[in-house]
Amino acid sequence: MMKELIEKAKNTHSLDKNEIISLLSCNDYDEEIFTAADCIREKYVGNEVYLRALIEFSNACLKDCKYCGLRCSNNNIKRYNLDENEILNCVENAVEFGYKTIVLQSGENNAYSVSKLCKLIQKIKEFDVALTLSIGEKSIEEYKSYKAAGADRFLLRIETSDENLYKQMHPKSDYKNRINCLKNLKTLGYEIGTGCLVGLPNQSIESLADDILFFKEIESDMVGIGPFISHPQTPLSCTPNGDLVLAVKVMALTRLLLPNINIPATTAMETLAKNGQLFALQSGANVVMINFTTDDFKNDYNIYPNKSSANPLSIAENLESINRLVKMSRGNSLSWEKKNK
């Protein structure tokens, strides 16, 4: 039966919740799932791996998420906000390496005014790059302003689509507002990304199945999935880390159901296990983020401890070892391109 479900996912890109639960609950066919997802990845998005230049420009945060080292209650962290010149220097460095996509990521804060961010976006776009923002929940008016200034994509992870679990993990957040923000971003024409953590306390297999169906329901263009990693300066400091294999399986099933989206091999996977990103890239992933934050601040963006950081000079060699090619283009999601022809 499991092999039939995998074939169904490969051929129809559709499974119901009970079928997803069955595949997630059984470990005997993991290799078949990973192979199927890799096959679908190759068929729909090819053998190229899109590289994104990540710039973590502020670690200030107003949220208090229980799993995150940037949470506002953590007083054992050195906060920073890069100024415009520091950010543009990081962008210039990435562009010199040939990168065509910049990802600006920060904690959820109000350290930068809308006008200041719009000015920054306009200057970054002068480098002829695609720009992704990952700056959290904003009003639709703010999202409109950033889009008008030139922002192309927006990453807003849901972390869990289970409303009760979401409330447990995010004491200063509103689940319905998070969903509404994703809908607003989609309405405005952004290429949208979201994602989830695998291994949160009280998270069920049923919940993970709902996450996969949620990604499909909102027609996400990019989905990032990573294992939970415990941070010593959070309320979840004694919670065991998530399971890498389960996280990759959730990712692989997401690829089977959304064949033409972009899926990163997340840094958390490499942090949890050596070659975790290569494992993910052989199981459906097609994107890698390379951190271009300056060394003076990189270690202070401490979402979880011992965060791995891929070297832009060695990534090509690693990809060659699994017969994959570096792709330096903008790398729009095929799902987004199809909807915006």
C-alpha positions in Angstrom: 0.0 0.0 0.0 2.8 2.4 0.9 4.4 2.0 -2.5 1.1 2.6 -4.2 0.7 5.9 -2.2 4.2 7.0 -3.2 3.4 6.3 -6.9 0.1 8.2 -6.5 2.0 11.2 -5.1 4.5 11.0 -8.0 1.8 10.8 -10.7 -1.0 13.0 -9.3 0.8 15.3 -6.8 -2.1 14.7 -4.5 -2.6 12.9 -1.3 -5.3 13.3 1.4 -4.5 13.8 5.1 -4.8 10.1 6.0 -2.5 9.1 3.2 0.2 11.6 4.3 -0.1 10.4 7.9 0.4 6.8 6.7 3.6 7.7 4.9 4.9 9.8 7.7 4.1 7.2 10.3 5.9 4.3 8.5 9.7 4.3 8.3 10.0 1.3 6.0 9.7 3.2 2.8 11.7 6.3 3.5 14.2 5.7 0.8 11.4 5.2 -1.7 9.9 8.6 -0.7 13.3 10.3 -0.9 14.0 8.8 -4.4 10.6 9.7 -5.7 10.9 13.3 -4.5 14.4 13.6 -6.1 12.9 12.2 -9.3 10.1 14.8 -9.3 12.6 17.6 -8.4 14.7 16.7 -11.4 11.7 16.4 -13.7 10.2 19.8 -12.8 13.0 22.1 -11.7 16.1 20.3 -13.1 19.5 19.6 -11.6 20.5 23.2 -10.9 20.7 24.4 -7.3 19.8 28.0 -6.9 22.1 29.9 -4.5 20.7 32.8 -2.5 22.8 35.4 -0.6 21.4 35.8 2.9 22.0 39.0 4.8 20.8 39.0 8.5 20.6 42.7 8.9 19.0 42.9 12.4 18.6 40.6 15.3 16.2 42.8 17.3 12.8 41.2 17.8 9.5 42.1 19.4 8.3 38.6 19.4 8.8 36.0 22.1 8.7 32.7 20.3 9.6 29.9 22.7 12.1 28.1 20.4 14.0 31.1 19.1 17.2 32.6 20.5 16.3 36.1 19.2 13.1 36.2 21.3 12.7 39.5 23.1 12.9 37.9 26.5 16.4 36.7 25.9 18.7 39.3 27.6 21.8 37.3 26.9 22.2 38.4 23.3 24.0 41.4 21.8 21.4 43.2 19.6 22.4 44.9 16.4 20.9 46.8 13.5 23.1 47.2 10.4 23.0 50.6 8.8 22.4 51.2 5.1 26.1 51.2 4.1 26.8 48.0 6.0 23.9 46.3 4.3 24.9 47.5 0.9 28.5 46.4 1.4 27.1 42.9 2.1 25.0 43.1 -1.1 28.0 44.3 -3.1 30.1 41.4 -1.8 27.4 38.9 -2.8 27.0 40.4 -6.3 30.8 40.2 -6.8 30.5 36.5 -6.2 27.8 36.4 -8.9 24.7 36.1 -6.8 21.4 37.3 -8.4 19.1 36.9 -5.4 19.5 38.8 -2.1 17.5 37.7 1.0 17.2 40.4 3.6 16.2 38.8 6.9 15.7 40.2 10.4 13.9 39.7 13.6 10.4 41.1 13.7 11.0 44.7 14.8 10.3 48.4 14.0 13.9 49.5 13.9 13.7 50.6 10.3 10.9 52.9 9.1 9.0 52.1 6.0 10.6 55.0 4.1 14.1 53.9 5.2 13.5 50.3 4.1 12.0 51.4 0.8 15.1 53.6 0.1 17.3 50.6 0.9 15.2 48.3 -1.3 15.6 50.8 -4.2 19.4 50.9 -3.8 19.6 47.1 -3.7 17.6 46.8 -6.8 20.2 49.0 -8.6 22.4 45.9 -8.5 20.0 44.1 -10.8 19.1 41.3 -8.4 15.9 39.7 -7.2 15.1 40.7 -3.6 13.4 38.6 -1.0 12.3 40.1 2.3 12.0 38.1 5.5 11.0 40.7 8.1 7.8 39.4 9.6 4.2 40.6 10.0 3.5 44.0 8.5 0.3 45.9 7.4 -0.9 45.5 3.9 0.1 49.1 3.3 3.7 48.4 4.3 3.8 45.3 2.0 2.5 47.5 -0.8 5.2 50.0 -0.2 8.0 47.4 -0.3 6.5 45.9 -3.4 6.4 49.3 -5.1 10.0 50.0 -4.1 11.1 46.8 -5.9 10.8 43.8 -3.5 10.1 40.6 -5.4 9.6 37.9 -2.8 8.6 37.6 0.8 9.3 34.8 3.2 6.9 34.4 6.2 7.2 31.1 7.9 4.1 29.8 9.6 6.3 27.3 11.7 3.1 25.2 12.4 -0.3 25.4 10.8 -1.8 23.9 14.0 -3.5 26.9 15.6 -3.3 25.5 19.2 0.3 24.6 18.9 1.0 27.9 17.2 -0.4 29.7 20.2 1.7 27.6 22.6 4.9 28.4 20.8 4.1 32.1 20.0 2.8 33.9 23.1 3.1 37.4 21.5 1.7 36.4 18.1 -1.7 36.0 16.5 -2.2 33.0 14.3 -5.0 34.5 12.2 -2.9 37.6 11.5 -0.1 35.4 10.3 -2.4 33.7 7.9 -3.8 37.0 6.8 -0.4 38.4 6.1 0.4 35.5 3.8 -2.9 36.1 2.0 -2.1 39.8 1.6 1.3 39.1 0.2 -0.2 36.7 -2.3 -2.8 39.3 -3.3 -0.1 41.9 -3.9 1.8 39.6 -6.3 4.8 38.6 -4.2 6.4 35.3 -4.8 5.6 33.9 -1.4 7.5 31.5 0.8 6.6 29.9 4.1 7.7 26.8 6.1 7.5 24.8 9.3 9.6 23.4 12.1 9.6 19.6 12.6 10.1 18.4 16.2 8.3 21.0 18.3 7.0 19.8 21.6 3.3 18.5 21.4 3.6 18.4 17.6 1.8 15.4 16.1 2.2 13.5 12.8 -1.3 14.7 12.1 -0.2 18.3 12.5 2.7 17.8 10.1 0.3 16.3 7.5 -1.8 19.5 7.9 1.3 21.6 7.4 2.0 19.9 4.0 -1.6 20.4 3.0 -1.5 24.0 4.2 1.5 24.7 1.9 -0.5 23.3 -1.0 -3.7 25.1 -0.1 -2.1 28.6 0.0 -0.1 27.7 -3.2 3.2 28.7 -1.7 6.0 29.3 -4.2 8.8 28.4 -1.7 8.7 26.2 1.3 11.5 25.9 3.9 11.3 23.0 6.3 13.8 22.4 9.1 14.2 20.3 12.2 13.7 22.0 15.6 17.0 22.7 17.3 17.0 23.5 21.0 18.4 26.8 22.2 19.8 27.0 25.8 18.4 30.5 26.3 14.8 29.6 25.6 12.0 27.9 27.5 12.6 24.8 25.3 16.2 24.4 26.3 15.6 20.9 27.6 13.5 19.8 24.7 15.2 17.2 22.4 16.1 18.3 18.9 13.9 17.3 16.1 14.6 14.3 13.9 16.5 15.0 10.7 15.0 12.1 8.8 11.5 13.1 9.7 12.1 16.7 8.6 13.5 15.6 5.3 10.5 13.3 4.8 8.1 16.2 5.4 10.2 18.1 2.9 10.1 15.2 0.4 6.4 14.8 0.6 6.0 18.6 0.1 8.0 18.3 -3.1 5.8 15.4 -4.3 2.7 17.5 -3.7 4.1 20.8 -5.0 6.4 19.7 -7.8 7.4 23.1 -9.3 8.1 25.2 -6.2 11.5 26.1 -4.7 12.6 24.2 -1.6 15.8 25.1 0.3 18.0 22.6 1.9 17.9 24.5 5.2 20.9 25.4 7.4 19.2 23.7 10.3 19.6 20.3 8.5 23.3 20.8 8.2 23.6 22.0 11.8 21.9 18.9 13.0 24.0 16.5 10.9 27.1 16.8 8.7 26.0 16.6 5.0 22.4 17.2 6.1 22.0 19.7 3.3 23.3 17.2 0.7 20.8 14.7 2.1 18.0 17.2 1.6 19.2 18.1 -1.9 19.0 14.4 -2.8 15.5 14.3 -1.5 13.7 17.1 -3.3 15.5 20.4 -2.4 16.9 22.7 -5.0 18.0 25.9 -3.1 20.8 26.7 -0.7 21.2 30.0 1.3 24.7 31.3 1.7 25.2 33.7 4.6 26.8 37.0 3.5 26.3 38.8 6.9 29.6 40.3 8.0 31.6 38.2 10.5 31.2 40.9 13.1 27.5 40.2 13.4 26.9 36.7 12.0 27.3 35.0 15.3 24.8 37.3 17.0 22.0 36.1 14.7 21.7 33.1 17.0 18.2 31.6 16.3 19.7 28.3 17.4 23.2 27.3 18.6 26.1 26.2 16.4 24.4 27.4 13.2 26.2 25.9 10.2 27.3 28.3 7.4 28.1 27.1 3.9 31.2 28.5 2.2 30.4 30.2 -1.1 33.8 29.0 -2.5 33.2 25.3 -1.6 29.5 24.9 -2.4 30.2 24.1 -6.1 32.5 21.2 -5.2 29.9 19.8 -2.7 27.2 20.0 -5.3 29.4 18.3 -7.9 29.7 15.4 -5.6 26.0 14.7 -6.0 25.9 15.6 -9.7 24.2 18.9 -9.2 25.1 22.3 -10.8 25.4 25.8 -9.2 22.8 28.1 -10.7 23.5 31.8 -10.1 20.3 33.2 -11.8 17.4 34.9 -10.1 15.7 31.4 -9.9 12.1 32.4 -9.8 9.7 29.7 -8.7 8.2 27.9 -11.6 4.9 27.9 -9.8 4.9 31.7 -9.5 6.0 32.1 -13.1 3.1 29.9 -14.2 0.6 32.0 -12.2 2.0 35.3 -13.5 2.3 34.7 -17.2 
